[in-house]
Amino acid sequence: VRIALVIYGTMAVIVFMMFFSIWSSLQRFQNVARNIRTRSGGESSFAEQNKIPELAGVALDFDRLVLTLRESENAIRQTAEENAHALKAPLAVISQSIEGIRRALPAEDTRGRRGIELIEQSVERLDSLVSAARRIDETLAGLMNPKLERTDLSALVGDICTGYAESRESEDIVIKIAIAPGVFVNANEDMIETVMENLLENAISFSPSGGTIKVSLRAESGDAVLTVTDEGPGVPEENRDRIFERYFSDRPAGPEKHGARSNHFGVGLWVVRRNLEFMGGTVAAGPSAAGGLAVTARIPRSA
C-alpha cells in the first residue's frame, strides 16, 4: 500500500507538473499574441516562448502567420500608394489638357463647353474616388498591426481642437471645447488623430456660416466619452446608423461650404468606426440640442 501510495503520489506530481507546464506555455502564447496585437513588449515570437516540444510545430506556424500578416500590411500600403500614383497621373494630364481645349472652343459653342464642364466634373469625381480608395486601403492596413499604448486623451484632443480652431478662424467657424483633464485610454495616437480629424471635418462641412462646433470629453464609468456636435441640418433617424457604413453619405443638396469638396463617398465616418472598434470603443450618432448632429465615441479608459 505504501509503495502504491508513493507511485500514485509521484504520478500525481508528474501529471500536475505536465499540466502546469502546458498551462504556462499557453499563457506565454497568450502574452505573445497580446504583445504582437498591441505592438508592445518588444519583438516576441511564439517559438521563443514555447517550452513544450509537442507545441514547437504550432509555435512555428503561428510565427509564420504573424510574418505573413505583416508582409500583407506592407503590401497593402505599397499597392495603395502605387495605384493612387498611377491613377492620379493620367487624371492630372486630362485636367491640364482640358484648359487648352476650352480656350480653343469658340464662345458660341455652348454644347462643347458643356461637354468640357462634364469632363471636369468626372475627372474631379475620379480623383476623389482614388483618394477615398487609398484611405480605405491604408485604414485596413493600419488595423492589421497597430501599437496600442496608454495615451493622454485629454491632451491629445485638446491639441487637435486648438489647431483646428486656429485654422478655421477665417471661415467664421467657432470650435468650443470642454475637456475634462486626466482622461487616459489604451489607444493608438495616429488612430485617435484620424478619428478627431474626420469628426471635425465632417462637422465643419455641415456647419453654416458663423456656426459653432462643440467638442466635449469626459470620464463616465469605465469609458472616455468624446462628443462632437454641429449646428448643421442633422441626419434623419433612419440613417444615423448607416452614416458609419462604407460609401454611404447623407448630405443635402446645395453649395459646398468651408472649402469642402463636392464629392463625398462616405469614407470618413466609416474610418472613425473601424478605428474605434479596433481600440475596443464604439460610436453612435444622434440629434444635437442645436438641431444638428451629435457624434459620440466611447473608448475604454486606461487604469
Short mmCIF file of the C-alpha atoms (twelve columns), coordinates in Angstrom:
data_MODEL
# 
_entry.id   MODEL 
# 
loop_
_atom_site.group_PDB 
_atom_site.id 
_atom_site.type_symbol 
_atom_site.label_atom_id 
_atom_site.label_alt_id 
_atom_site.label_comp_id 
_atom_site.label_asym_id 
_atom_site.label_seq_id 
_atom_site.Cartn_x 
_atom_site.Cartn_y 
_atom_site.Cartn_z 
_atom_site.pdbx_PDB_model_num 
ATOM 1   C CA . VAL A 1   0.000   0.000  0.000   1 
ATOM 2   C CA . ARG A 2   2.821   2.369  0.887   1 
ATOM 3   C CA . ILE A 3   4.572   1.619  -2.398  1 
ATOM 4   C CA . ALA A 4   1.291   2.173  -4.245  1 
ATOM 5   C CA . LEU A 5   0.764   5.486  -2.466  1 
ATOM 6   C CA . VAL A 6   4.274   6.567  -3.421  1 
ATOM 7   C CA . ILE A 7   3.654   5.568  -7.028  1 
ATOM 8   C CA . TYR A 8   0.259   7.310  -7.164  1 
ATOM 9   C CA . GLY A 9   1.694   10.394 -5.463  1 
ATOM 10  C CA . THR A 10  4.606   10.526 -7.883  1 
ATOM 11  C CA . MET A 11  2.259   10.115 -10.845 1 
ATOM 12  C CA . ALA A 12  0.008   12.866 -9.497  1 
ATOM 13  C CA . VAL A 13  3.001   15.189 -9.165  1 
ATOM 14  C CA . ILE A 14  4.151   14.353 -12.695 1 
ATOM 15  C CA . VAL A 15  0.662   14.955 -14.129 1 
ATOM 16  C CA . PHE A 16  0.343   18.202 -12.218 1 
ATOM 17  C CA . MET A 17  3.736   19.390 -13.472 1 
ATOM 18  C CA . MET A 18  2.816   18.410 -17.017 1 
ATOM 19  C CA . PHE A 19  -0.461  20.336 -16.924 1 
ATOM 20  C CA . PHE A 20  1.247   23.286 -15.250 1 
ATOM 21  C CA . SER A 21  3.892   23.329 -17.988 1 
ATOM 22  C CA . ILE A 22  1.192   23.263 -20.681 1 
ATOM 23  C CA . TRP A 23  -0.749  25.988 -18.906 1 
ATOM 24  C CA . SER A 24  2.391   28.131 -18.602 1 
ATOM 25  C CA . SER A 25  3.172   27.754 -22.292 1 
ATOM 26  C CA . LEU A 26  -0.394  28.663 -23.245 1 
ATOM 27  C CA . GLN A 27  -0.159  31.733 -21.012 1 
ATOM 28  C CA . ARG A 28  3.081   32.705 -22.719 1 
ATOM 29  C CA . PHE A 29  1.383   32.161 -26.071 1 
ATOM 30  C CA . GLN A 30  -1.416  34.480 -24.956 1 
ATOM 31  C CA . ASN A 31  1.061   37.139 -23.820 1 
ATOM 32  C CA . VAL A 32  2.956   36.918 -27.100 1 
ATOM 33  C CA . ALA A 33  -0.304  37.233 -29.060 1 
ATOM 34  C CA . ARG A 34  -1.288  40.283 -26.989 1 
ATOM 35  C CA . ASN A 35  2.140   41.885 -27.447 1 
ATOM 36  C CA . ILE A 36  2.016   41.288 -31.191 1 
ATOM 37  C CA . ARG A 37  -1.505  42.709 -31.439 1 
ATOM 38  C CA . THR A 38  -0.671  45.830 -29.432 1 
ATOM 39  C CA . ARG A 39  2.960   46.036 -30.640 1 
ATOM 40  C CA . SER A 40  4.227   46.220 -27.065 1 
ATOM 41  C CA . GLY A 41  6.810   44.224 -25.166 1 
ATOM 42  C CA . GLY A 42  9.383   44.163 -27.943 1 
ATOM 43  C CA . GLU A 43  9.705   41.653 -30.743 1 
ATOM 44  C CA . SER A 44  8.348   38.396 -29.334 1 
ATOM 45  C CA . SER A 45  7.824   35.101 -31.084 1 
ATOM 46  C CA . PHE A 46  5.808   32.040 -30.190 1 
ATOM 47  C CA . ALA A 47  8.752   29.723 -30.816 1 
ATOM 48  C CA . GLU A 48  10.954  31.575 -28.319 1 
ATOM 49  C CA . GLN A 49  8.311   31.443 -25.578 1 
ATOM 50  C CA . ASN A 50  7.379   27.805 -26.087 1 
ATOM 51  C CA . LYS A 51  8.912   25.257 -23.703 1 
ATOM 52  C CA . ILE A 52  6.963   22.161 -24.780 1 
ATOM 53  C CA . PRO A 53  8.422   20.132 -27.665 1 
ATOM 54  C CA . GLU A 54  4.964   18.952 -28.751 1 
ATOM 55  C CA . LEU A 55  3.909   22.578 -29.371 1 
ATOM 56  C CA . ALA A 56  7.029   23.521 -31.367 1 
ATOM 57  C CA . GLY A 57  5.285   23.000 -34.708 1 
ATOM 58  C CA . VAL A 58  2.277   25.073 -33.638 1 
ATOM 59  C CA . ALA A 59  4.544   27.873 -32.426 1 
ATOM 60  C CA . LEU A 60  6.414   27.975 -35.739 1 
ATOM 61  C CA . ASP A 61  3.139   28.084 -37.681 1 
ATOM 62  C CA . PHE A 62  1.939   30.988 -35.524 1 
ATOM 63  C CA . ASP A 63  5.181   32.866 -36.183 1 
ATOM 64  C CA . ARG A 64  4.799   32.292 -39.920 1 
ATOM 65  C CA . LEU A 65  1.209   33.561 -39.707 1 
ATOM 66  C CA . VAL A 66  2.342   36.756 -37.966 1 
ATOM 67  C CA . LEU A 67  5.075   37.274 -40.575 1 
ATOM 68  C CA . THR A 68  2.544   36.795 -43.368 1 
ATOM 69  C CA . LEU A 69  0.198   39.359 -41.819 1 
ATOM 70  C CA . ARG A 70  2.987   41.910 -41.516 1 
ATOM 71  C CA . GLU A 71  4.030   41.320 -45.107 1 
ATOM 72  C CA . SER A 72  0.387   41.703 -46.160 1 
ATOM 73  C CA . GLU A 73  0.168   45.011 -44.303 1 
ATOM 74  C CA . ASN A 74  3.213   46.373 -46.106 1 
ATOM 75  C CA . ALA A 75  1.948   45.054 -49.440 1 
ATOM 76  C CA . ILE A 76  -1.445  46.728 -48.975 1 
ATOM 77  C CA . ARG A 77  0.169   50.071 -48.130 1 
ATOM 78  C CA . GLN A 78  2.578   49.874 -51.056 1 
ATOM 79  C CA . THR A 79  -0.127  48.801 -53.504 1 
ATOM 80  C CA . ALA A 80  -2.457  51.589 -52.360 1 
ATOM 81  C CA . GLU A 81  0.266   54.183 -52.873 1 
ATOM 82  C CA . GLU A 82  1.300   52.808 -56.270 1 
ATOM 83  C CA . ASN A 83  -2.297  52.567 -57.529 1 
ATOM 84  C CA . ALA A 84  -3.103  56.090 -56.374 1 
ATOM 85  C CA . HIS A 85  0.008   57.450 -58.103 1 
ATOM 86  C CA . ALA A 86  -0.684  55.502 -61.298 1 
ATOM 87  C CA . LEU A 87  -4.300  56.715 -61.488 1 
ATOM 88  C CA . LYS A 88  -3.715  60.331 -60.468 1 
ATOM 89  C CA . ALA A 89  -1.017  60.899 -63.098 1 
ATOM 90  C CA . PRO A 90  -3.322  60.471 -66.147 1 
ATOM 91  C CA . LEU A 91  -6.070  62.404 -64.363 1 
ATOM 92  C CA . ALA A 92  -3.678  65.332 -63.942 1 
ATOM 93  C CA . VAL A 93  -2.826  65.172 -67.658 1 
ATOM 94  C CA . ILE A 94  -6.515  65.211 -68.575 1 
ATOM 95  C CA . SER A 95  -7.144  68.195 -66.310 1 
ATOM 96  C CA . GLN A 96  -4.288  70.149 -67.879 1 
ATOM 97  C CA . SER A 97  -5.395  69.271 -71.411 1 
ATOM 98  C CA . ILE A 98  -8.964  70.410 -70.795 1 
ATOM 99  C CA . GLU A 99  -7.877  74.010 -70.259 1 
ATOM 100 C CA . GLY A 100 -6.306  74.168 -73.730 1 
ATOM 101 C CA . ILE A 101 -9.405  72.684 -75.320 1 
ATOM 102 C CA . ARG A 102 -11.601 75.242 -73.530 1 
ATOM 103 C CA . ARG A 103 -9.539  78.156 -74.882 1 
ATOM 104 C CA . ALA A 104 -9.725  76.729 -78.393 1 
ATOM 105 C CA . LEU A 105 -13.523 76.424 -78.325 1 
ATOM 106 C CA . PRO A 106 -15.454 79.414 -79.694 1 
ATOM 107 C CA . ALA A 107 -17.601 81.255 -77.182 1 
ATOM 108 C CA . GLU A 108 -20.813 80.409 -79.042 1 
ATOM 109 C CA . ASP A 109 -20.168 76.651 -78.875 1 
ATOM 110 C CA . THR A 110 -22.320 76.056 -75.787 1 
ATOM 111 C CA . ARG A 111 -22.578 72.333 -76.411 1 
ATOM 112 C CA . GLY A 112 -18.808 71.922 -76.493 1 
ATOM 113 C CA . ARG A 113 -18.336 73.998 -73.339 1 
ATOM 114 C CA . ARG A 114 -20.989 71.941 -71.564 1 
ATOM 115 C CA . GLY A 115 -19.101 68.805 -72.541 1 
ATOM 116 C CA . ILE A 116 -15.894 70.278 -71.089 1 
ATOM 117 C CA . GLU A 117 -17.707 71.001 -67.808 1 
ATOM 118 C CA . LEU A 118 -18.966 67.409 -67.627 1 
ATOM 119 C CA . ILE A 119 -15.448 66.090 -68.256 1 
ATOM 120 C CA . GLU A 120 -14.058 68.306 -65.495 1 
ATOM 121 C CA . GLN A 121 -16.709 67.103 -63.045 1 
ATOM 122 C CA . SER A 122 -15.990 63.480 -63.943 1 
ATOM 123 C CA . VAL A 123 -12.238 63.965 -63.527 1 
ATOM 124 C CA . GLU A 124 -12.775 65.590 -60.125 1 
ATOM 125 C CA . ARG A 125 -15.028 62.720 -59.099 1 
ATOM 126 C CA . LEU A 126 -12.489 60.135 -60.238 1 
ATOM 127 C CA . ASP A 127 -9.750  61.951 -58.318 1 
ATOM 128 C CA . SER A 128 -11.900 61.842 -55.175 1 
ATOM 129 C CA . LEU A 129 -12.653 58.156 -55.720 1 
ATOM 130 C CA . VAL A 130 -8.947  57.373 -55.979 1 
ATOM 131 C CA . SER A 131 -8.263  59.276 -52.746 1 
ATOM 132 C CA . ALA A 132 -11.141 57.507 -50.995 1 
ATOM 133 C CA . ALA A 133 -9.925  54.074 -52.130 1 
ATOM 134 C CA . ARG A 134 -6.425  54.869 -50.885 1 
ATOM 135 C CA . ARG A 135 -7.774  55.952 -47.484 1 
ATOM 136 C CA . ILE A 136 -9.714  52.699 -47.188 1 
ATOM 137 C CA . ASP A 137 -6.666  50.581 -48.040 1 
ATOM 138 C CA . GLU A 138 -4.457  52.490 -45.598 1 
ATOM 139 C CA . THR A 139 -7.081  52.133 -42.854 1 
ATOM 140 C CA . LEU A 140 -7.351  48.374 -43.380 1 
ATOM 141 C CA . ALA A 141 -3.562  48.044 -43.390 1 
ATOM 142 C CA . GLY A 142 -3.267  50.128 -40.241 1 
ATOM 143 C CA . LEU A 143 -5.691  47.871 -38.400 1 
ATOM 144 C CA . MET A 144 -3.533  44.810 -39.019 1 
ATOM 145 C CA . ASN A 145 -0.659  45.727 -36.723 1 
ATOM 146 C CA . PRO A 146 -1.129  48.979 -34.765 1 
ATOM 147 C CA . LYS A 147 0.581   49.770 -31.471 1 
ATOM 148 C CA . LEU A 148 -1.738  50.473 -28.544 1 
ATOM 149 C CA . GLU A 149 -0.346  52.283 -25.527 1 
ATOM 150 C CA . ARG A 150 -1.517  54.414 -22.620 1 
ATOM 151 C CA . THR A 151 -2.481  57.792 -24.093 1 
ATOM 152 C CA . ASP A 152 -3.485  61.097 -22.511 1 
ATOM 153 C CA . LEU A 153 -6.698  61.576 -24.490 1 
ATOM 154 C CA . SER A 154 -7.413  64.946 -22.855 1 
ATOM 155 C CA . ALA A 155 -4.145  66.478 -24.037 1 
ATOM 156 C CA . LEU A 156 -4.328  64.906 -27.496 1 
ATOM 157 C CA . VAL A 157 -7.912  66.021 -28.195 1 
ATOM 158 C CA . GLY A 158 -7.167  69.485 -26.820 1 
ATOM 159 C CA . ASP A 159 -4.163  69.958 -29.128 1 
ATOM 160 C CA . ILE A 160 -6.097  68.791 -32.195 1 
ATOM 161 C CA . CYS A 161 -9.088  71.056 -31.462 1 
ATOM 162 C CA . THR A 162 -6.843  74.058 -30.817 1 
ATOM 163 C CA . GLY A 163 -5.128  73.553 -34.162 1 
ATOM 164 C CA . TYR A 164 -8.462  73.297 -35.980 1 
ATOM 165 C CA . ALA A 165 -9.865  76.354 -34.197 1 
ATOM 166 C CA . GLU A 166 -6.903  78.460 -35.314 1 
ATOM 167 C CA . SER A 167 -7.033  77.236 -38.906 1 
ATOM 168 C CA . ARG A 168 -10.787 77.866 -39.249 1 
ATOM 169 C CA . GLU A 169 -10.906 81.419 -37.926 1 
ATOM 170 C CA . SER A 170 -11.064 82.853 -41.461 1 
ATOM 171 C CA . GLU A 171 -14.062 80.652 -42.274 1 
ATOM 172 C CA . ASP A 172 -16.181 82.058 -39.451 1 
ATOM 173 C CA . ILE A 173 -16.385 78.672 -37.692 1 
ATOM 174 C CA . VAL A 174 -16.195 78.586 -33.896 1 
ATOM 175 C CA . ILE A 175 -14.912 75.463 -32.132 1 
ATOM 176 C CA . LYS A 176 -15.710 75.317 -28.429 1 
ATOM 177 C CA . ILE A 177 -14.089 72.660 -26.267 1 
ATOM 178 C CA . ALA A 178 -14.974 71.288 -22.847 1 
ATOM 179 C CA . ILE A 179 -12.356 68.689 -21.997 1 
ATOM 180 C CA . ALA A 180 -12.006 67.001 -18.640 1 
ATOM 181 C CA . PRO A 181 -8.334  66.668 -17.653 1 
ATOM 182 C CA . GLY A 182 -6.558  63.422 -16.948 1 
ATOM 183 C CA . VAL A 183 -8.612  61.087 -19.170 1 
ATOM 184 C CA . PHE A 184 -6.322  58.248 -20.251 1 
ATOM 185 C CA . VAL A 185 -7.088  55.440 -22.700 1 
ATOM 186 C CA . ASN A 186 -5.207  52.485 -24.142 1 
ATOM 187 C CA . ALA A 187 -5.101  53.555 -27.773 1 
ATOM 188 C CA . ASN A 188 -3.044  54.457 -30.818 1 
ATOM 189 C CA . GLU A 189 -2.327  58.180 -31.208 1 
ATOM 190 C CA . ASP A 190 -2.423  58.084 -35.002 1 
ATOM 191 C CA . MET A 191 -5.820  56.383 -34.897 1 
ATOM 192 C CA . ILE A 192 -7.158  58.932 -32.417 1 
ATOM 193 C CA . GLU A 193 -5.898  61.794 -34.591 1 
ATOM 194 C CA . THR A 194 -7.620  60.264 -37.616 1 
ATOM 195 C CA . VAL A 195 -10.862 59.899 -35.646 1 
ATOM 196 C CA . MET A 196 -10.754 63.528 -34.481 1 
ATOM 197 C CA . GLU A 197 -9.832  64.899 -37.900 1 
ATOM 198 C CA . ASN A 198 -12.666 63.037 -39.615 1 
ATOM 199 C CA . LEU A 199 -15.223 64.034 -36.966 1 
ATOM 200 C CA . LEU A 200 -14.195 67.694 -37.123 1 
ATOM 201 C CA . GLU A 201 -14.046 67.780 -40.926 1 
ATOM 202 C CA . ASN A 202 -17.493 66.193 -41.098 1 
ATOM 203 C CA . ALA A 203 -18.923 68.728 -38.617 1 
ATOM 204 C CA . ILE A 204 -17.263 71.654 -40.430 1 
ATOM 205 C CA . SER A 205 -18.607 70.591 -43.814 1 
ATOM 206 C CA . PHE A 206 -22.172 70.654 -42.451 1 
ATOM 207 C CA . SER A 207 -21.887 73.805 -40.323 1 
ATOM 208 C CA . PRO A 208 -23.485 77.028 -41.567 1 
ATOM 209 C CA . SER A 209 -21.532 80.279 -41.719 1 
ATOM 210 C CA . GLY A 210 -20.991 81.533 -38.187 1 
ATOM 211 C CA . GLY A 211 -21.804 78.087 -36.818 1 
ATOM 212 C CA . THR A 212 -20.410 76.589 -33.645 1 
ATOM 213 C CA . ILE A 213 -18.908 73.137 -33.223 1 
ATOM 214 C CA . LYS A 214 -18.716 71.796 -29.683 1 
ATOM 215 C CA . VAL A 215 -16.218 69.151 -28.612 1 
ATOM 216 C CA . SER A 216 -16.530 67.605 -25.164 1 
ATOM 217 C CA . LEU A 217 -14.587 64.890 -23.386 1 
ATOM 218 C CA . ARG A 218 -15.497 63.389 -20.037 1 
ATOM 219 C CA . ALA A 219 -14.935 60.260 -17.992 1 
ATOM 220 C CA . GLU A 220 -18.044 58.179 -17.465 1 
ATOM 221 C CA . SER A 221 -17.759 54.929 -15.505 1 
ATOM 222 C CA . GLY A 222 -15.067 52.947 -17.289 1 
ATOM 223 C CA . ASP A 223 -15.229 54.876 -20.563 1 
ATOM 224 C CA . ALA A 224 -13.867 58.071 -22.035 1 
ATOM 225 C CA . VAL A 225 -16.811 59.765 -23.775 1 
ATOM 226 C CA . LEU A 226 -15.963 62.067 -26.677 1 
ATOM 227 C CA . THR A 227 -18.766 64.059 -28.332 1 
ATOM 228 C CA . VAL A 228 -18.653 66.334 -31.381 1 
ATOM 229 C CA . THR A 229 -21.795 68.350 -32.183 1 
ATOM 230 C CA . ASP A 230 -22.585 70.756 -35.008 1 
ATOM 231 C CA . GLU A 231 -25.403 73.110 -35.987 1 
ATOM 232 C CA . GLY A 232 -25.992 71.661 -39.425 1 
ATOM 233 C CA . PRO A 233 -29.154 70.102 -40.878 1 
ATOM 234 C CA . GLY A 234 -28.690 66.862 -38.931 1 
ATOM 235 C CA . VAL A 235 -29.341 63.333 -40.171 1 
ATOM 236 C CA . PRO A 236 -32.721 61.549 -40.299 1 
ATOM 237 C CA . GLU A 237 -33.134 58.906 -37.617 1 
ATOM 238 C CA . GLU A 238 -33.291 56.052 -40.133 1 
ATOM 239 C CA . ASN A 239 -29.837 56.985 -41.481 1 
ATOM 240 C CA . ARG A 240 -27.957 57.669 -38.235 1 
ATOM 241 C CA . ASP A 241 -26.549 54.158 -38.093 1 
ATOM 242 C CA . ARG A 242 -25.928 53.978 -41.827 1 
ATOM 243 C CA . ILE A 243 -23.654 57.037 -41.949 1 
ATOM 244 C CA . PHE A 244 -20.922 54.844 -40.438 1 
ATOM 245 C CA . GLU A 245 -21.157 52.394 -43.323 1 
ATOM 246 C CA . ARG A 246 -18.622 52.480 -46.111 1 
ATOM 247 C CA . TYR A 247 -19.654 54.572 -49.147 1 
ATOM 248 C CA . PHE A 248 -22.867 55.842 -47.529 1 
ATOM 249 C CA . SER A 249 -23.332 59.616 -47.433 1 
ATOM 250 C CA . ASP A 250 -26.408 61.546 -46.306 1 
ATOM 251 C CA . ARG A 251 -25.669 65.056 -47.491 1 
ATOM 252 C CA . PRO A 252 -28.351 67.563 -48.548 1 
ATOM 253 C CA . ALA A 253 -28.050 69.138 -51.961 1 
ATOM 254 C CA . GLY A 254 -26.675 72.653 -52.106 1 
ATOM 255 C CA . PRO A 255 -23.447 74.611 -52.434 1 
ATOM 256 C CA . GLU A 256 -20.389 73.359 -50.602 1 
ATOM 257 C CA . LYS A 257 -19.216 75.325 -47.590 1 
ATOM 258 C CA . HIS A 258 -15.863 75.961 -45.944 1 
ATOM 259 C CA . GLY A 259 -13.769 74.595 -48.783 1 
ATOM 260 C CA . ALA A 260 -15.399 71.154 -48.638 1 
ATOM 261 C CA . ARG A 261 -15.015 69.063 -51.741 1 
ATOM 262 C CA . SER A 262 -18.021 68.499 -53.957 1 
ATOM 263 C CA . ASN A 263 -17.670 64.719 -53.831 1 
ATOM 264 C CA . HIS A 264 -18.348 62.768 -50.669 1 
ATOM 265 C CA . PHE A 265 -18.149 58.992 -50.607 1 
ATOM 266 C CA . GLY A 266 -18.958 58.091 -47.020 1 
ATOM 267 C CA . VAL A 267 -15.420 57.087 -46.054 1 
ATOM 268 C CA . GLY A 268 -14.629 59.442 -43.150 1 
ATOM 269 C CA . LEU A 269 -17.142 58.165 -40.606 1 
ATOM 270 C CA . TRP A 270 -16.524 54.577 -41.701 1 
ATOM 271 C CA . VAL A 271 -12.843 55.079 -40.812 1 
ATOM 272 C CA . VAL A 272 -13.930 56.545 -37.453 1 
ATOM 273 C CA . ARG A 273 -15.951 53.447 -36.607 1 
ATOM 274 C CA . ARG A 274 -13.255 50.994 -37.720 1 
ATOM 275 C CA . ASN A 275 -10.557 52.741 -35.660 1 
ATOM 276 C CA . LEU A 276 -12.709 52.985 -32.544 1 
ATOM 277 C CA . GLU A 277 -13.860 49.367 -32.731 1 
ATOM 278 C CA . PHE A 278 -10.270 48.175 -33.011 1 
ATOM 279 C CA . MET A 279 -9.427  50.081 -29.818 1 
ATOM 280 C CA . GLY A 280 -12.410 48.465 -28.075 1 
ATOM 281 C CA . GLY A 281 -14.652 51.500 -28.471 1 
ATOM 282 C CA . THR A 282 -17.976 52.347 -30.084 1 
ATOM 283 C CA . VAL A 283 -19.504 55.287 -31.938 1 
ATOM 284 C CA . ALA A 284 -23.089 56.464 -32.353 1 
ATOM 285 C CA . ALA A 285 -24.912 59.463 -33.803 1 
ATOM 286 C CA . GLY A 286 -27.922 61.366 -32.541 1 
ATOM 287 C CA . PRO A 287 -29.561 64.784 -32.684 1 
ATOM 288 C CA . SER A 288 -27.847 67.729 -31.021 1 
ATOM 289 C CA . ALA A 289 -29.557 70.391 -28.942 1 
ATOM 290 C CA . ALA A 290 -28.904 72.915 -31.728 1 
ATOM 291 C CA . GLY A 291 -30.723 70.753 -34.274 1 
ATOM 292 C CA . GLY A 292 -27.600 69.344 -35.910 1 
ATOM 293 C CA . LEU A 293 -25.764 66.073 -35.417 1 
ATOM 294 C CA . ALA A 294 -24.023 64.812 -32.285 1 
ATOM 295 C CA . VAL A 295 -21.475 62.012 -32.765 1 
ATOM 296 C CA . THR A 296 -20.457 60.268 -29.547 1 
ATOM 297 C CA . ALA A 297 -17.429 57.993 -29.293 1 
ATOM 298 C CA . ARG A 298 -16.690 55.783 -26.309 1 
ATOM 299 C CA . ILE A 299 -13.248 54.339 -25.590 1 
ATOM 300 C CA . PRO A 300 -12.419 52.154 -22.553 1 
ATOM 301 C CA . ARG A 301 -10.354 54.117 -20.038 1 
ATOM 302 C CA . SER A 302 -6.867  53.015 -19.081 1 
ATOM 303 C CA . ALA A 303 -6.219  52.155 -15.438 1 
# 
